[in-house]
Amino acid sequence: MHDRAWQAPKEAFAAAWNGAGLLDEAAEQIKELAGGKNVPQWAVLARATPLRKTGRQVKELRPANAT
């Protein structure tokens, strides 16, 4: 299931991530890119982390229930 987060091309993933306000919004947008299949928030976060480490601009997002 976590591999679905990697189905979206890097640029599309980064655009969806950066266009979201919260982690759950990003997961929903990545779900659309993955053909409507469920993509858990942890998998989306797991993909964003290495992109950030390689220098790609991906903003910090937090879960909706975080304070």
Predicted model as a PDB file, atoms N, CA, C, CB and O in Angstrom, pLDDT in the B-factor column:
MODEL        1                                                                  
ATOM      1  N   MET A   1       0.825  -1.198   0.000  1.00 51.00           N  
ATOM      2  CA  MET A   1       0.000   0.000   0.000  1.00 51.00           C  
ATOM      3  C   MET A   1       0.863   1.254   0.000  1.00 51.00           C  
ATOM      4  CB  MET A   1      -0.935   0.003   1.205  1.00 51.00           C  
ATOM      5  O   MET A   1       0.496   2.253  -0.618  1.00 51.00           O  
ATOM      6  N   HIS A   2       2.020   1.217   0.693  1.00 58.00           N  
ATOM      7  CA  HIS A   2       2.860   2.413   0.756  1.00 58.00           C  
ATOM      8  C   HIS A   2       3.449   2.770  -0.602  1.00 58.00           C  
ATOM      9  CB  HIS A   2       3.979   2.213   1.763  1.00 58.00           C  
ATOM     10  O   HIS A   2       3.800   3.926  -0.837  1.00 58.00           O  
ATOM     11  N   ASP A   3       3.564   1.791  -1.503  1.00 78.00           N  
ATOM     12  CA  ASP A   3       4.146   2.081  -2.807  1.00 78.00           C  
ATOM     13  C   ASP A   3       3.258   2.971  -3.665  1.00 78.00           C  
ATOM     14  CB  ASP A   3       4.426   0.797  -3.536  1.00 78.00           C  
ATOM     15  O   ASP A   3       3.728   3.535  -4.653  1.00 78.00           O  
ATOM     16  N   ARG A   4       2.008   3.106  -3.314  1.00 80.00           N  
ATOM     17  CA  ARG A   4       1.106   3.977  -4.085  1.00 80.00           C  
ATOM     18  C   ARG A   4       1.549   5.436  -4.015  1.00 80.00           C  
ATOM     19  CB  ARG A   4      -0.339   3.845  -3.570  1.00 80.00           C  
ATOM     20  O   ARG A   4       1.331   6.197  -4.957  1.00 80.00           O  
ATOM     21  N   ALA A   5       2.162   5.824  -2.920  1.00 81.00           N  
ATOM     22  CA  ALA A   5       2.654   7.198  -2.795  1.00 81.00           C  
ATOM     23  C   ALA A   5       3.771   7.458  -3.792  1.00 81.00           C  
ATOM     24  CB  ALA A   5       3.148   7.469  -1.366  1.00 81.00           C  
ATOM     25  O   ALA A   5       4.020   8.606  -4.160  1.00 81.00           O  
ATOM     26  N   TRP A   6       4.454   6.391  -4.238  1.00 83.00           N  
ATOM     27  CA  TRP A   6       5.552   6.534  -5.186  1.00 83.00           C  
ATOM     28  C   TRP A   6       5.074   6.446  -6.636  1.00 83.00           C  
ATOM     29  CB  TRP A   6       6.605   5.472  -4.924  1.00 83.00           C  
ATOM     30  O   TRP A   6       5.883   6.615  -7.549  1.00 83.00           O  
ATOM     31  N   GLN A   7       3.790   6.187  -6.874  1.00 83.00           N  
ATOM     32  CA  GLN A   7       3.264   6.107  -8.236  1.00 83.00           C  
ATOM     33  C   GLN A   7       3.212   7.476  -8.907  1.00 83.00           C  
ATOM     34  CB  GLN A   7       1.877   5.485  -8.224  1.00 83.00           C  
ATOM     35  O   GLN A   7       3.317   7.570 -10.130  1.00 83.00           O  
ATOM     36  N   ALA A   8       3.054   8.517  -8.131  1.00 85.00           N  
ATOM     37  CA  ALA A   8       3.003   9.869  -8.679  1.00 85.00           C  
ATOM     38  C   ALA A   8       4.417  10.331  -9.018  1.00 85.00           C  
ATOM     39  CB  ALA A   8       2.327  10.848  -7.680  1.00 85.00           C  
ATOM     40  O   ALA A   8       5.338  10.115  -8.229  1.00 85.00           O  
ATOM     41  N   PRO A   9       4.604  10.957 -10.165  1.00 89.00           N  
ATOM     42  CA  PRO A   9       5.927  11.517 -10.491  1.00 89.00           C  
ATOM     43  C   PRO A   9       6.354  12.535  -9.425  1.00 89.00           C  
ATOM     44  CB  PRO A   9       5.907  12.186 -11.897  1.00 89.00           C  
ATOM     45  O   PRO A   9       5.510  13.159  -8.782  1.00 89.00           O  
ATOM     46  N   LYS A  10       7.655  12.695  -9.248  1.00 90.00           N  
ATOM     47  CA  LYS A  10       8.179  13.589  -8.213  1.00 90.00           C  
ATOM     48  C   LYS A  10       7.610  14.993  -8.303  1.00 90.00           C  
ATOM     49  CB  LYS A  10       9.678  13.654  -8.302  1.00 90.00           C  
ATOM     50  O   LYS A  10       7.214  15.574  -7.292  1.00 90.00           O  
ATOM     51  N   GLU A  11       7.568  15.543  -9.516  1.00 92.00           N  
ATOM     52  CA  GLU A  11       7.066  16.917  -9.671  1.00 92.00           C  
ATOM     53  C   GLU A  11       5.592  17.020  -9.287  1.00 92.00           C  
ATOM     54  CB  GLU A  11       7.260  17.395 -11.118  1.00 92.00           C  
ATOM     55  O   GLU A  11       5.188  17.974  -8.621  1.00 92.00           O  
ATOM     56  N   ALA A  12       4.787  16.039  -9.705  1.00 93.00           N  
ATOM     57  CA  ALA A  12       3.360  16.045  -9.371  1.00 93.00           C  
ATOM     58  C   ALA A  12       3.164  15.853  -7.870  1.00 93.00           C  
ATOM     59  CB  ALA A  12       2.613  14.942 -10.152  1.00 93.00           C  
ATOM     60  O   ALA A  12       2.307  16.493  -7.261  1.00 93.00           O  
ATOM     61  N   PHE A  13       3.960  14.973  -7.285  1.00 93.00           N  
ATOM     62  CA  PHE A  13       3.882  14.759  -5.845  1.00 93.00           C  
ATOM     63  C   PHE A  13       4.210  16.046  -5.097  1.00 93.00           C  
ATOM     64  CB  PHE A  13       4.835  13.632  -5.413  1.00 93.00           C  
ATOM     65  O   PHE A  13       3.468  16.456  -4.205  1.00 93.00           O  
ATOM     66  N   ALA A  14       5.322  16.685  -5.462  1.00 94.00           N  
ATOM     67  CA  ALA A  14       5.738  17.917  -4.789  1.00 94.00           C  
ATOM     68  C   ALA A  14       4.694  19.018  -4.954  1.00 94.00           C  
ATOM     69  CB  ALA A  14       7.090  18.390  -5.333  1.00 94.00           C  
ATOM     70  O   ALA A  14       4.434  19.767  -4.012  1.00 94.00           O  
ATOM     71  N   ALA A  15       4.097  19.125  -6.135  1.00 95.00           N  
ATOM     72  CA  ALA A  15       3.067  20.145  -6.369  1.00 95.00           C  
ATOM     73  C   ALA A  15       1.835  19.875  -5.503  1.00 95.00           C  
ATOM     74  CB  ALA A  15       2.671  20.183  -7.863  1.00 95.00           C  
ATOM     75  O   ALA A  15       1.274  20.803  -4.920  1.00 95.00           O  
ATOM     76  N   ALA A  16       1.415  18.621  -5.415  1.00 94.00           N  
ATOM     77  CA  ALA A  16       0.259  18.271  -4.589  1.00 94.00           C  
ATOM     78  C   ALA A  16       0.568  18.520  -3.118  1.00 94.00           C  
ATOM     79  CB  ALA A  16      -0.145  16.799  -4.810  1.00 94.00           C  
ATOM     80  O   ALA A  16      -0.260  19.062  -2.387  1.00 94.00           O  
ATOM     81  N   TRP A  17       1.751  18.128  -2.693  1.00 95.00           N  
ATOM     82  CA  TRP A  17       2.168  18.331  -1.303  1.00 95.00           C  
ATOM     83  C   TRP A  17       2.194  19.821  -0.964  1.00 95.00           C  
ATOM     84  CB  TRP A  17       3.557  17.701  -1.056  1.00 95.00           C  
ATOM     85  O   TRP A  17       1.626  20.242   0.043  1.00 95.00           O  
ATOM     86  N   ASN A  18       2.845  20.603  -1.793  1.00 96.00           N  
ATOM     87  CA  ASN A  18       2.981  22.035  -1.518  1.00 96.00           C  
ATOM     88  C   ASN A  18       1.673  22.791  -1.669  1.00 96.00           C  
ATOM     89  CB  ASN A  18       4.012  22.638  -2.431  1.00 96.00           C  
ATOM     90  O   ASN A  18       1.529  23.885  -1.122  1.00 96.00           O  
ATOM     91  N   GLY A  19       0.719  22.233  -2.398  1.00 95.00           N  
ATOM     92  CA  GLY A  19      -0.586  22.867  -2.565  1.00 95.00           C  
ATOM     93  C   GLY A  19      -1.538  22.584  -1.415  1.00 95.00           C  
ATOM     94  O   GLY A  19      -2.592  23.211  -1.305  1.00 95.00           O  
ATOM     95  N   ALA A  20      -1.169  21.643  -0.564  1.00 95.00           N  
ATOM     96  CA  ALA A  20      -2.025  21.263   0.564  1.00 95.00           C  
ATOM     97  C   ALA A  20      -1.702  22.108   1.783  1.00 95.00           C  
ATOM     98  CB  ALA A  20      -1.861  19.768   0.895  1.00 95.00           C  
ATOM     99  O   ALA A  20      -0.588  22.606   1.942  1.00 95.00           O  
ATOM    100  N   GLY A  21      -2.699  22.255   2.636  1.00 94.00           N  
ATOM    101  CA  GLY A  21      -2.499  22.991   3.871  1.00 94.00           C  
ATOM    102  C   GLY A  21      -2.189  22.093   5.053  1.00 94.00           C  
ATOM    103  O   GLY A  21      -1.542  22.510   6.013  1.00 94.00           O  
ATOM    104  N   LEU A  22      -2.659  20.855   4.972  1.00 93.00           N  
ATOM    105  CA  LEU A  22      -2.462  19.883   6.039  1.00 93.00           C  
ATOM    106  C   LEU A  22      -2.077  18.540   5.437  1.00 93.00           C  
ATOM    107  CB  LEU A  22      -3.734  19.749   6.908  1.00 93.00           C  
ATOM    108  O   LEU A  22      -2.273  18.311   4.243  1.00 93.00           O  
ATOM    109  N   LEU A  23      -1.538  17.665   6.250  1.00 93.00           N  
ATOM    110  CA  LEU A  23      -1.096  16.360   5.781  1.00 93.00           C  
ATOM    111  C   LEU A  23      -2.240  15.547   5.185  1.00 93.00           C  
ATOM    112  CB  LEU A  23      -0.456  15.593   6.916  1.00 93.00           C  
ATOM    113  O   LEU A  23      -2.050  14.870   4.175  1.00 93.00           O  
ATOM    114  N   ASP A  24      -3.428  15.602   5.794  1.00 92.00           N  
ATOM    115  CA  ASP A  24      -4.544  14.830   5.253  1.00 92.00           C  
ATOM    116  C   ASP A  24      -4.975  15.342   3.885  1.00 92.00           C  
ATOM    117  CB  ASP A  24      -5.722  14.869   6.214  1.00 92.00           C  
ATOM    118  O   ASP A  24      -5.423  14.555   3.050  1.00 92.00           O  
ATOM    119  N   GLU A  25      -4.853  16.631   3.639  1.00 94.00           N  
ATOM    120  CA  GLU A  25      -5.148  17.184   2.317  1.00 94.00           C  
ATOM    121  C   GLU A  25      -4.135  16.687   1.296  1.00 94.00           C  
ATOM    122  CB  GLU A  25      -5.150  18.722   2.359  1.00 94.00           C  
ATOM    123  O   GLU A  25      -4.499  16.351   0.169  1.00 94.00           O  
ATOM    124  N   ALA A  26      -2.877  16.641   1.684  1.00 94.00           N  
ATOM    125  CA  ALA A  26      -1.833  16.130   0.788  1.00 94.00           C  
ATOM    126  C   ALA A  26      -2.093  14.670   0.458  1.00 94.00           C  
ATOM    127  CB  ALA A  26      -0.435  16.292   1.423  1.00 94.00           C  
ATOM    128  O   ALA A  26      -1.969  14.266  -0.699  1.00 94.00           O  
ATOM    129  N   ALA A  27      -2.453  13.872   1.457  1.00 92.00           N  
ATOM    130  CA  ALA A  27      -2.738  12.454   1.230  1.00 92.00           C  
ATOM    131  C   ALA A  27      -3.903  12.286   0.267  1.00 92.00           C  
ATOM    132  CB  ALA A  27      -3.044  11.746   2.558  1.00 92.00           C  
ATOM    133  O   ALA A  27      -3.880  11.402  -0.590  1.00 92.00           O  
ATOM    134  N   GLU A  28      -4.906  13.116   0.400  1.00 93.00           N  
ATOM    135  CA  GLU A  28      -6.063  13.040  -0.501  1.00 93.00           C  
ATOM    136  C   GLU A  28      -5.659  13.391  -1.935  1.00 93.00           C  
ATOM    137  CB  GLU A  28      -7.187  13.987  -0.018  1.00 93.00           C  
ATOM    138  O   GLU A  28      -6.112  12.741  -2.877  1.00 93.00           O  
ATOM    139  N   GLN A  29      -4.828  14.392  -2.106  1.00 93.00           N  
ATOM    140  CA  GLN A  29      -4.377  14.767  -3.444  1.00 93.00           C  
ATOM    141  C   GLN A  29      -3.476  13.700  -4.055  1.00 93.00           C  
ATOM    142  CB  GLN A  29      -3.643  16.100  -3.398  1.00 93.00           C  
ATOM    143  O   GLN A  29      -3.554  13.439  -5.255  1.00 93.00           O  
ATOM    144  N   ILE A  30      -2.628  13.085  -3.247  1.00 92.00           N  
ATOM    145  CA  ILE A  30      -1.764  12.009  -3.735  1.00 92.00           C  
ATOM    146  C   ILE A  30      -2.615  10.796  -4.096  1.00 92.00           C  
ATOM    147  CB  ILE A  30      -0.694  11.630  -2.674  1.00 92.00           C  
ATOM    148  O   ILE A  30      -2.301  10.078  -5.044  1.00 92.00           O  
ATOM    149  N   LYS A  31      -3.685  10.567  -3.348  1.00 92.00           N  
ATOM    150  CA  LYS A  31      -4.624   9.489  -3.676  1.00 92.00           C  
ATOM    151  C   LYS A  31      -5.167   9.674  -5.093  1.00 92.00           C  
ATOM    152  CB  LYS A  31      -5.789   9.448  -2.654  1.00 92.00           C  
ATOM    153  O   LYS A  31      -5.272   8.710  -5.851  1.00 92.00           O  
ATOM    154  N   GLU A  32      -5.505  10.894  -5.442  1.00 92.00           N  
ATOM    155  CA  GLU A  32      -5.992  11.190  -6.799  1.00 92.00           C  
ATOM    156  C   GLU A  32      -4.916  10.850  -7.834  1.00 92.00           C  
ATOM    157  CB  GLU A  32      -6.403  12.686  -6.920  1.00 92.00           C  
ATOM    158  O   GLU A  32      -5.217  10.278  -8.881  1.00 92.00           O  
ATOM    159  N   LEU A  33      -3.678  11.200  -7.541  1.00 90.00           N  
ATOM    160  CA  LEU A  33      -2.574  10.923  -8.456  1.00 90.00           C  
ATOM    161  C   LEU A  33      -2.282   9.425  -8.573  1.00 90.00           C  
ATOM    162  CB  LEU A  33      -1.324  11.656  -7.995  1.00 90.00           C  
ATOM    163  O   LEU A  33      -1.731   8.971  -9.576  1.00 90.00           O  
ATOM    164  N   ALA A  34      -2.653   8.671  -7.552  1.00 87.00           N  
ATOM    165  CA  ALA A  34      -2.406   7.221  -7.525  1.00 87.00           C  
ATOM    166  C   ALA A  34      -3.603   6.445  -8.063  1.00 87.00           C  
ATOM    167  CB  ALA A  34      -2.085   6.757  -6.096  1.00 87.00           C  
ATOM    168  O   ALA A  34      -3.739   5.251  -7.797  1.00 87.00           O  
ATOM    169  N   GLY A  35      -4.453   7.102  -8.804  1.00 87.00           N  
ATOM    170  CA  GLY A  35      -5.588   6.418  -9.412  1.00 87.00           C  
ATOM    171  C   GLY A  35      -6.757   6.189  -8.475  1.00 87.00           C  
ATOM    172  O   GLY A  35      -7.566   5.290  -8.703  1.00 87.00           O  
ATOM    173  N   GLY A  36      -6.857   6.982  -7.430  1.00 86.00           N  
ATOM    174  CA  GLY A  36      -7.980   6.875  -6.508  1.00 86.00           C  
ATOM    175  C   GLY A  36      -7.821   5.800  -5.457  1.00 86.00           C  
ATOM    176  O   GLY A  36      -8.740   5.547  -4.678  1.00 86.00           O  
ATOM    177  N   LYS A  37      -6.661   5.165  -5.429  1.00 85.00           N  
ATOM    178  CA  LYS A  37      -6.412   4.121  -4.430  1.00 85.00           C  
ATOM    179  C   LYS A  37      -5.969   4.761  -3.118  1.00 85.00           C  
ATOM    180  CB  LYS A  37      -5.341   3.115  -4.934  1.00 85.00           C  
ATOM    181  O   LYS A  37      -5.305   5.797  -3.107  1.00 85.00           O  
ATOM    182  N   ASN A  38      -6.348   4.124  -2.020  1.00 86.00           N  
ATOM    183  CA  ASN A  38      -6.018   4.665  -0.708  1.00 86.00           C  
ATOM    184  C   ASN A  38      -4.510   4.818  -0.540  1.00 86.00           C  
ATOM    185  CB  ASN A  38      -6.582   3.769   0.393  1.00 86.00           C  
ATOM    186  O   ASN A  38      -3.743   3.903  -0.842  1.00 86.00           O  
ATOM    187  N   VAL A  39      -4.102   5.975  -0.058  1.00 88.00           N  
ATOM    188  CA  VAL A  39      -2.699   6.243   0.253  1.00 88.00           C  
ATOM    189  C   VAL A  39      -2.668   6.776   1.678  1.00 88.00           C  
ATOM    190  CB  VAL A  39      -2.044   7.266  -0.773  1.00 88.00           C  
ATOM    191  O   VAL A  39      -3.142   7.885   1.927  1.00 88.00           O  
ATOM    192  N   PRO A  40      -2.123   6.014   2.614  1.00 90.00           N  
ATOM    193  CA  PRO A  40      -2.110   6.472   4.005  1.00 90.00           C  
ATOM    194  C   PRO A  40      -1.195   7.672   4.206  1.00 90.00           C  
ATOM    195  CB  PRO A  40      -1.679   5.342   4.922  1.00 90.00           C  
ATOM    196  O   PRO A  40      -0.225   7.872   3.475  1.00 90.00           O  
ATOM    197  N   GLN A  41      -1.531   8.459   5.212  1.00 90.00           N  
ATOM    198  CA  GLN A  41      -0.747   9.659   5.497  1.00 90.00           C  
ATOM    199  C   GLN A  41       0.703   9.319   5.796  1.00 90.00           C  
ATOM    200  CB  GLN A  41      -1.352  10.421   6.666  1.00 90.00           C  
ATOM    201  O   GLN A  41       1.601  10.050   5.378  1.00 90.00           O  
ATOM    202  N   TRP A  42       0.951   8.235   6.504  1.00 91.00           N  
ATOM    203  CA  TRP A  42       2.329   7.868   6.835  1.00 91.00           C  
ATOM    204  C   TRP A  42       3.137   7.601   5.580  1.00 91.00           C  
ATOM    205  CB  TRP A  42       2.356   6.641   7.744  1.00 91.00           C  
ATOM    206  O   TRP A  42       4.330   7.904   5.539  1.00 91.00           O  
ATOM    207  N   ALA A  43       2.501   7.029   4.539  1.00 91.00           N  
ATOM    208  CA  ALA A  43       3.215   6.740   3.293  1.00 91.00           C  
ATOM    209  C   ALA A  43       3.538   8.024   2.540  1.00 91.00           C  
ATOM    210  CB  ALA A  43       2.388   5.804   2.405  1.00 91.00           C  
ATOM    211  O   ALA A  43       4.602   8.148   1.935  1.00 91.00           O  
ATOM    212  N   VAL A  44       2.620   8.968   2.582  1.00 92.00           N  
ATOM    213  CA  VAL A  44       2.850  10.254   1.928  1.00 92.00           C  
ATOM    214  C   VAL A  44       3.995  10.984   2.633  1.00 92.00           C  
ATOM    215  CB  VAL A  44       1.556  11.120   1.936  1.00 92.00           C  
ATOM    216  O   VAL A  44       4.873  11.551   1.983  1.00 92.00           O  
ATOM    217  N   LEU A  45       3.975  10.964   3.940  1.00 91.00           N  
ATOM    218  CA  LEU A  45       5.053  11.579   4.717  1.00 91.00           C  
ATOM    219  C   LEU A  45       6.378  10.877   4.448  1.00 91.00           C  
ATOM    220  CB  LEU A  45       4.728  11.539   6.219  1.00 91.00           C  
ATOM    221  O   LEU A  45       7.421  11.522   4.348  1.00 91.00           O  
ATOM    222  N   ALA A  46       6.331   9.562   4.332  1.00 91.00           N  
ATOM    223  CA  ALA A  46       7.559   8.799   4.065  1.00 91.00           C  
ATOM    224  C   ALA A  46       8.153   9.147   2.703  1.00 91.00           C  
ATOM    225  CB  ALA A  46       7.276   7.295   4.137  1.00 91.00           C  
ATOM    226  O   ALA A  46       9.370   9.081   2.532  1.00 91.00           O  
ATOM    227  N   ARG A  47       7.332   9.511   1.747  1.00 92.00           N  
ATOM    228  CA  ARG A  47       7.871   9.897   0.443  1.00 92.00           C  
ATOM    229  C   ARG A  47       8.386  11.330   0.466  1.00 92.00           C  
ATOM    230  CB  ARG A  47       6.804   9.740  -0.644  1.00 92.00           C  
ATOM    231  O   ARG A  47       9.390  11.630  -0.181  1.00 92.00           O  
ATOM    232  N   ALA A  48       7.732  12.206   1.186  1.00 93.00           N  
ATOM    233  CA  ALA A  48       8.147  13.608   1.223  1.00 93.00           C  
ATOM    234  C   ALA A  48       9.508  13.775   1.884  1.00 93.00           C  
ATOM    235  CB  ALA A  48       7.111  14.443   1.960  1.00 93.00           C  
ATOM    236  O   ALA A  48      10.289  14.639   1.485  1.00 93.00           O  
ATOM    237  N   THR A  49       9.795  12.969   2.874  1.00 91.00           N  
ATOM    238  CA  THR A  49      11.042  13.105   3.624  1.00 91.00           C  
ATOM    239  C   THR A  49      12.283  12.955   2.755  1.00 91.00           C  
ATOM    240  CB  THR A  49      11.084  12.089   4.728  1.00 91.00           C  
ATOM    241  O   THR A  49      13.149  13.828   2.806  1.00 91.00           O  
ATOM    242  N   PRO A  50      12.418  11.887   1.952  1.00 91.00           N  
ATOM    243  CA  PRO A  50      13.620  11.791   1.116  1.00 91.00           C  
ATOM    244  C   PRO A  50      13.672  12.859   0.022  1.00 91.00           C  
ATOM    245  CB  PRO A  50      13.693  10.417   0.483  1.00 91.00           C  
ATOM    246  O   PRO A  50      14.757  13.261  -0.397  1.00 91.00           O  
ATOM    247  N   LEU A  51      12.515  13.316  -0.439  1.00 92.00           N  
ATOM    248  CA  LEU A  51      12.526  14.402  -1.427  1.00 92.00           C  
ATOM    249  C   LEU A  51      13.134  15.653  -0.808  1.00 92.00           C  
ATOM    250  CB  LEU A  51      11.090  14.695  -1.946  1.00 92.00           C  
ATOM    251  O   LEU A  51      13.933  16.344  -1.440  1.00 92.00           O  
ATOM    252  N   ARG A  52      12.753  15.935   0.421  1.00 91.00           N  
ATOM    253  CA  ARG A  52      13.292  17.109   1.128  1.00 91.00           C  
ATOM    254  C   ARG A  52      14.794  16.961   1.343  1.00 91.00           C  
ATOM    255  CB  ARG A  52      12.578  17.304   2.489  1.00 91.00           C  
ATOM    256  O   ARG A  52      15.549  17.921   1.191  1.00 91.00           O  
ATOM    257  N   LYS A  53      15.219  15.753   1.695  1.00 92.00           N  
ATOM    258  CA  LYS A  53      16.638  15.515   1.951  1.00 92.00           C  
ATOM    259  C   LYS A  53      17.489  15.656   0.696  1.00 92.00           C  
ATOM    260  CB  LYS A  53      16.831  14.140   2.541  1.00 92.00           C  
ATOM    261  O   LYS A  53      18.680  15.956   0.786  1.00 92.00           O  
ATOM    262  N   THR A  54      16.891  15.442  -0.476  1.00 91.00           N  
ATOM    263  CA  THR A  54      17.645  15.594  -1.728  1.00 91.00           C  
ATOM    264  C   THR A  54      17.575  17.015  -2.255  1.00 91.00           C  
ATOM    265  CB  THR A  54      17.120  14.630  -2.786  1.00 91.00           C  
ATOM    266  O   THR A  54      18.082  17.301  -3.339  1.00 91.00           O  
ATOM    267  N   GLY A  55      16.947  17.915  -1.492  1.00 91.00           N  
ATOM    268  CA  GLY A  55      16.943  19.316  -1.866  1.00 91.00           C  
ATOM    269  C   GLY A  55      15.680  19.817  -2.547  1.00 91.00           C  
ATOM    270  O   GLY A  55      15.584  21.002  -2.867  1.00 91.00           O  
ATOM    271  N   ARG A  56      14.704  18.931  -2.777  1.00 90.00           N  
ATOM    272  CA  ARG A  56      13.455  19.370  -3.399  1.00 90.00           C  
ATOM    273  C   ARG A  56      12.664  20.186  -2.377  1.00 90.00           C  
ATOM    274  CB  ARG A  56      12.617  18.149  -3.912  1.00 90.00           C  
ATOM    275  O   ARG A  56      12.618  19.845  -1.195  1.00 90.00           O  
ATOM    276  N   GLN A  57      12.055  21.245  -2.839  1.00 90.00           N  
ATOM    277  CA  GLN A  57      11.268  22.112  -1.971  1.00 90.00           C  
ATOM    278  C   GLN A  57       9.916  21.475  -1.656  1.00 90.00           C  
ATOM    279  CB  GLN A  57      11.071  23.488  -2.622  1.00 90.00           C  
ATOM    280  O   GLN A  57       9.020  21.457  -2.500  1.00 90.00           O  
ATOM    281  N   VAL A  58       9.778  20.962  -0.456  1.00 92.00           N  
ATOM    282  CA  VAL A  58       8.491  20.470   0.041  1.00 92.00           C  
ATOM    283  C   VAL A  58       8.299  21.057   1.429  1.00 92.00           C  
ATOM    284  CB  VAL A  58       8.432  18.887   0.068  1.00 92.00           C  
ATOM    285  O   VAL A  58       9.127  20.858   2.318  1.00 92.00           O  
ATOM    286  N   LYS A  59       7.224  21.766   1.605  1.00 92.00           N  
ATOM    287  CA  LYS A  59       7.007  22.473   2.865  1.00 92.00           C  
ATOM    288  C   LYS A  59       6.663  21.506   3.990  1.00 92.00           C  
ATOM    289  CB  LYS A  59       5.896  23.508   2.709  1.00 92.00           C  
ATOM    290  O   LYS A  59       6.326  20.347   3.748  1.00 92.00           O  
ATOM    291  N   GLU A  60       6.752  21.990   5.201  1.00 90.00           N  
ATOM    292  CA  GLU A  60       6.378  21.211   6.372  1.00 90.00           C  
ATOM    293  C   GLU A  60       4.856  21.188   6.457  1.00 90.00           C  
ATOM    294  CB  GLU A  60       7.012  21.801   7.676  1.00 90.00           C  
ATOM    295  O   GLU A  60       4.204  22.226   6.339  1.00 90.00           O  
ATOM    296  N   LEU A  61       4.298  20.007   6.662  1.00 90.00           N  
ATOM    297  CA  LEU A  61       2.848  19.866   6.862  1.00 90.00           C  
ATOM    298  C   LEU A  61       2.621  19.153   8.180  1.00 90.00           C  
ATOM    299  CB  LEU A  61       2.172  19.085   5.678  1.00 90.00           C  
ATOM    300  O   LEU A  61       3.455  18.371   8.635  1.00 90.00           O  
ATOM    301  N   ARG A  62       1.506  19.429   8.769  1.00 82.00           N  
ATOM    302  CA  ARG A  62       1.156  18.773  10.019  1.00 82.00           C  
ATOM    303  C   ARG A  62      -0.209  18.107   9.866  1.00 82.00           C  
ATOM    304  CB  ARG A  62       1.152  19.785  11.197  1.00 82.00           C  
ATOM    305  O   ARG A  62      -1.002  18.510   9.015  1.00 82.00           O  
ATOM    306  N   PRO A  63      -0.489  17.092  10.682  1.00 80.00           N  
ATOM    307  CA  PRO A  63      -1.808  16.458  10.653  1.00 80.00           C  
ATOM    308  C   PRO A  63      -2.880  17.441  11.108  1.00 80.00           C  
ATOM    309  CB  PRO A  63      -1.826  15.199  11.542  1.00 80.00           C  
ATOM    310  O   PRO A  63      -2.578  18.408  11.807  1.00 80.00           O  
ATOM    311  N   ALA A  64      -4.104  17.205  10.725  1.00 78.00           N  
ATOM    312  CA  ALA A  64      -5.202  18.083  11.075  1.00 78.00           C  
ATOM    313  C   ALA A  64      -5.418  18.148  12.589  1.00 78.00           C  
ATOM    314  CB  ALA A  64      -6.470  17.623  10.387  1.00 78.00           C  
ATOM    315  O   ALA A  64      -5.835  19.182  13.111  1.00 78.00           O  
ATOM    316  N   ASN A  65      -5.136  17.051  13.294  1.00 75.00           N  
ATOM    317  CA  ASN A  65      -5.382  17.020  14.735  1.00 75.00           C  
ATOM    318  C   ASN A  65      -4.186  17.481  15.565  1.00 75.00           C  
ATOM    319  CB  ASN A  65      -5.766  15.629  15.149  1.00 75.00           C  
ATOM    320  O   ASN A  65      -4.239  17.419  16.793  1.00 75.00           O  
ATOM    321  N   ALA A  66      -3.123  17.936  14.936  1.00 65.00           N  
ATOM    322  CA  ALA A  66      -1.944  18.413  15.674  1.00 65.00           C  
ATOM    323  C   ALA A  66      -2.193  19.818  16.208  1.00 65.00           C  
ATOM    324  CB  ALA A  66      -0.683  18.398  14.769  1.00 65.00           C  
ATOM    325  O   ALA A  66      -2.887  20.620  15.582  1.00 65.00           O  
ATOM    326  N   THR A  67      -1.631  20.097  17.348  1.00 55.00           N  
ATOM    327  CA  THR A  67      -1.801  21.447  17.911  1.00 55.00           C  
ATOM    328  C   THR A  67      -0.517  22.200  17.927  1.00 55.00           C  
ATOM    329  CB  THR A  67      -2.358  21.384  19.307  1.00 55.00           C  
ATOM    330  O   THR A  67      -0.481  23.349  18.367  1.00 55.00           O  
TER     331      THR A  67                                                      
ENDMDL                                                                          
END                                                                             
